[in-house]
Amino acid sequence: MAKNTRSPLKRGLWIVFFLLLIGAVVFAATYRQEIKDHFSAAGFEPSQRVTEVLSSLRLSEAGERVFLATHPTVDGSQNFNKQCAEVDHSEEGHVLGCFTHDRIHLYDVTDDRVTGIVEVTAAHELLHATFARLGEGDRAALSAKLRQEYDRMSASDPDLKERMSVYEHLSDTAFANELHSVLGTEVRELPGWLERHYEQWFRDRRSIVDAFASYHAVFVDLQNQADSIRSEMKALRADVEARKVAYGDAVDQFNADAADFGARNERFEFSAAPDEFERIRAELEWRRGDLEVTLTGLQADIDRYNALRDQLTALSELSSDLDQQLNSDLAPVTTRPTE
């Protein structure tokens, strides 16, 4: 009897073990990416700079896991260009980060005028990493929803349409991938479903958008100032040129009238008409004074034009300097390990 009771018990244990094994296999298959990311993140030792960036991003637990699993680097040297050499450079501007071979690489911009640009770039690349981790079906569904939302938003947001125009040559999925990163880091107001989607990775997505808005405003302000100065210079130049022509004509006419007056006086034409002599002389003196006032006004506007040109040159130099800070091609060469 004892032998018979142990046999069903053993069979029961084997069934339980088999079911647990199946459950473990299913769990591992379902969450294999999360498991892989967990061990990859756990085995990564971030540099101090990466830790600073990570702290600023205010990621969720899942977002932090994915970020660290990509073994991110922050590098201000030519090593960055080597790491991102395979990136498509068709986008306007400079490459400040890339997600390639499941690695995130960031260019270390330290200029205080664009504080936050490294963090926003990190968030942008992180969203590329999360997009890559979606299953094929989920990625296709999200791409379709993103494109639909973009079509709706861009109809009333020309800035967003211009921002995404550099990606129009990409495939639908690749476009959605870029849109996924742009919307998540640069657009403040999003529909609820998309906000909930980004909440998987960010505890405070709006702080990322705030950082973007802050440094983006620097570029916008420089451009607006330059555009305003160019517009003023264009209008001022046209006005001065027209007034110079009119002034030149008035001077020629004055000289001719003054010469004629002098010739008439030499012929004693005013001997019998002293009042006429005084009238013409007074008129010529008034015209001379008026021409001097006109010339003074012209010179003041010419000086104003030259001052505007100097301001535009200074803005151009400022913009060029800022551009150089973002240009990784100008980064120093170093042999130190990348961070």
Disulfide bonds with the S-S distance in Angstrom:
Cys84-Cys98 1.97
